[in-house]
Amino acid sequence: MLLHDLRSAWICHRPLWMGFGLTGIWLATTAMHIPDGFLSLVVALIFWMLAILAIGYALSRVRGELKERQVPLMGVLAAVIFAGQMLNFTVAGGTSGHLLGAALATILIGPWPAVLVMTCVVSVQALVFQDGGLLALGANLFNMAVVGVFVAWGVYRLIRKITPDARWSRLLAGFLAAWASIEIASLAAAIQLALSGTSPANVAIPAMAGIHAIIGLGEGLITVGALTFLMAVRPGLLDGQSAPGESRLVWIGGLVAAVLLAVLSPLASAHPDGLEWVAEQTGFLDTAQGPAYEIIPDYVLPGISNAAAATILAGVLGAGIVLTAAWLVSRIRKRSASG
């Protein structure tokens, strides 16, 4: 059991010392990040093409629709979502989940900018932190940056349309949008596993749907909490309105939130996330392949002996990278549209 867990540790983001228990080593992974080996080559390439088409279209839409207030917001949202994804919370059955962030980003900046924010986050996680496979990156982008965003957008708009324009309506819409984004994105991953022959559809789909229905409740509550906070301190962000000096406040508030989340990351749950739990329960965890290279594997900065400090610094560095990437994308597209 110990050797089995060590072989699978590359798809996890908690240092070994956080997950050692009576049943062996349990390391929590980032939700729905599919490692290489879980998908067939054909399925991986198909979803790479679908992801590229969707992201390319999002870039074209953002070029004409991006508002000035959204430029700093895209950067800080990417940083907060990245850092927030490092904080796993324990759910039923010895499993963990955490913020996906697609719904929150969609509510604050709209679907097309949200696609780009989630693309920056998921890409940096794979390329720098070896979280999710490179061949499977197209599927991970499709699930989280495309499916997660547009499911959240559709549910949020529907609930807002059929309910009164009130505070509770916005919070209800946010909760349901967040829950649905997790559930449907997990179903997309289950279908990809089934198409690849990794796990039969009648096994993968119920297992993924069941555990992520519970994880989605946590996503919904986190989203509601964030919306409640913003309603109290910056209601203009939810209504698309900018106040004088708001960009500076967005930068400062977002950076403080991202750093705080990174500092708290060593306290994350050590239980496996939904995908790893399903892979373990249904017997395909051993098909995961190790990364082709390592930069900051497992969200632990190399060369630092203190595991907690190494995790915190990796989180701060990662948040800075995705903030810069998202800000550059938004700034370039904004200038392109102006020119």
N, C-alpha and C positions, 0 to 999 in steps of 0.2 A: 504493500500500500504506500509506503514512504517513497520508494523509487518511482512508482506511478505518479504520485503527486509532484515530485521534483521534475519529472519529464514534462508535466503540463504547466509548470510554474511560469513559463514565459508569457502565457496569455493573461497573467494576473498582474495587478498593480499594487499589491501590498507586500512589504518585506516579510520574509519568512517568520521573523520573531513575532509578528502580530497574529499569526494564524495557527500556532502550534497548540494542539489540544490532544485529547484522549484518543481521537479517531484518526490522527495523522495531521497533515498540513492542509489547511483550507485557505486558499488565497482568493480574495474577492476580485473579480474582473470588472471591467467597465461594461455596462449593460449593452448587450446586443452587438458588440464588436466581434465579428466572426473572424477567427484565425484562418490562416491558410491550412488547407487539408480538409476543411469541412465542406467545401464546395468543389464541384467538378470544374474542369477547365472551361467547358462550354458554358455552363451557368455563370461562372465568374466573368467571362468575356461578354456575355449578353448584358449583364448588369453594369459592367463598365461602360458599354456603349449607351445604355439608357441613362446612366448617371451623367455622362459627358453631355448628352443632348439636353437634359434638364438643366444642368448647371450653365451650359452655354446660353440657353434661352433666358435663364435668370439674369445673366450678365447683360444681355441685350435689353431686357425689361428695366433693370436697375438704371441703365444708362439714361433712360428718358424719364424715370419716375423718382429717382433718389432726391430727397429733400436735404437741405443743408443741415438740419438738426439731426438727421439720421447718420451722418458721417461719424461723429464721435460716438454716437450710441451703438453703432455696429461694432466698433472696436471694444468698448467696455463690455458690451453684452458677450462678445466672444470670450473675453478674459474671465468674466464671472461664470459663464457656462462651463468653461474648461475646468476652473477651480472647483466649481460645484459638483462636477462629475467625479471628483476624487473622493467625495464624502459619501460613502455607502451607508445606508441605514438598514437595520435588520428588519426582515419581515417574517411571516409565518414559515414554519418548516425548515428553519436553519438556512434561509436564503437571504440575500441582500439585494437592495436596489438603490438607485440614486436619481438625481435630476438628469433628465435628458435635455431639457431646455428649449426644445423646438417650439412648444406652445408659447412659452414666455416671449421668445424672440419674435414669433409671428404676431402676437398681440401688440407688441410695442412698436415694431417697425414694418409690419406687413410681410406677406409671404416671399416675395422675390428677394429682398435684402436678407430675410431670415435664412433662405436657402444658402446664400453666400456665407453667412455667419457660421452656420452648422458645417458647411464644407470646410471652412478654415479650421474649425475645432477638430473634426474627425480626421482630416488630412494630417494635421500636426501630430495628433495622437498616434497615428500609424507610422509616419515617417520619422519622427523624433523619439517617440516613447515606445515603439514597437507594440502598440495596443491595437490589435487587429492586423490581419495579414495584408501584404501589399497586393497580392492577386485578388484577395477578397475585398479590397478597399472600395471598388466600384459598387459592390453589393451593400457595404456598410454606408456609403454615401447615399445610395438610393433609399435605403431603409430610414436613415435618420435625418438626412438633409432634404429629402424629397417627400417621401411618404409621411414622415413625422410632421413636417411643416404643413403640408396641404390637408392632411386629416385634421390637424389642429385648426387651421384656417376655416375649413368647411364647417366644422362643429361649432366653432366660436361664432361665426356669422349667423348660422342657423338659430342658435339659442338666443342671440341678441335680437334677431328678427322677430321671433315668436313670443318674446317676453317684453315686459315694460322696460323703458329706459330708466333703470334704477341701479343703485349700487349693488344690490343683491343679485341682479340679473347679470352684471358684468362678472361678478365673482363666480356665480354658477356656471356661466359660459366658460370662464377660465379653467375651472375645475374639470368640467366634462371634456373640454378641448385637450387638456393635458393628459387625462386618463386615456382618451381615445388615441392620442398620438403614440403613447406607449404600447397600447394593445394592438393596434393595427400594424405598427412597425415590427412588433414581435411576430405577428402572423406572416408578414412579408419574409422575415428571416426563416420562419418554419417552412414556408413554401419553397424557399431556395434550398433548404436542406433536403426536402423531399424530392425536388427536381434533380438534385445531385445524387440521389440514392444513398445519402448519408443516414437518413432516418425515414421510415415510412410516414406518409402524410397522416395516417390515422393514429400515429404515435406522436410525431413532432408537433402537429398543430394543436391538439388538446393540451399537451404538456406546456408548450410555450404560452398558449392563450391563458391557461389556468394560473400559472405563476405570475405572469405579467399583468393579469387583472388585479392582483393584489399589489404588485409593485406600482401600478398606475395610480392607486389610491395615494401613495406617498408623493408621486409626481404632482397629483392634483392639489394636495394640501400645500406643498411647497410653492406651487404657482399661485394659489390663493393668498398665501402669506406675502409673497412678493408684490402682488397686485394691491393688497391691502396697505402695505407699507408705502407704495408709490402713490396711492390715492391720498394718503395722509400728507406726504411731504412734497410730491411733484405730480399733481393730477394732470398737469399739462402734457406730460409724456404720454398719457393714455389717450389724450384727445388730439394729438398731433399739433399741439401749440407750443411755441417756444417763448420763453420769457428772457429779458435781458440778462446776460451772464449765465444762462442755463448750460451752455456747452461746457464751461469751466466746472460747474457743479456736477455735471454728468461725469466728466473725467475724474474728478476727485472722488465722488461717491463710488463710482465703479471700481476704481483702483483700490480703494479702501476695502470694499466688499471682496474683491478677488484675493487680496493679500490675506484678509481674515480667514477666508475659506481655505486657502492654502495652509495657513498656520494650523487650522483645525484638522487638516487631512489625516494626520497620524491617528486620530481618534475614530476613524472610519471602521465600520463593521468588517470583521474578518471572514464572514460567511461568503460562500460563492454566490455570484449573481445568477439571474434567471437562466441565461444561456448555458453557463457552466454547469449549473444544477441539472438542467435538462440533459446535457451531454453526459454527465456522470450517471444519471438515473437510467438513461436509455442506452448507454453502452457505446457511445462513439467519441468520448473524450480523447481516447488514444490516437485518433486520426489527426489530431492537431499537429501541425508542423512548426518547428522553431523558426525564428526570424532569420532573414538572409544576412543581417548585420545588426549591430547594437550601438545605440548612441546613449540614450538614457532609459535602459530597459526597466520595466516594472515601476516606473515613476520614482526611481531612487537615483539621485545624482551620484555618479561614480567618484571614488576618491575621498568620500566622507565617511568616517567610521561610525558616527552616530546615525542610526537608521532614521530616527524621527527628523533630525535636521536635514538629512539627505532627501527625505520625502518632501519636506516643506520647501526647500530650495528648488527642487525639481518642479513643484507646483507653481512657485512664483515665476520661475524661468519660463515654464510652459504658458502661463497666463500672459506673460510679456510677449512671447512669440505670436500667439494667436491674436492678441490685441493689435500688434503691429501689422500682421497679415491682413486682418479684416479692415483696419483703418486704411492701409495702402490700397486695397481693392476698392473700397468705397470712395476714396479720394481720387483715384485714377478714373473711375467711372464718372464721377461728378465733373471732373475737369474735361473729360471727353465729351460729355453732354453739353457743357458750356461752350466748348470750342466749336 
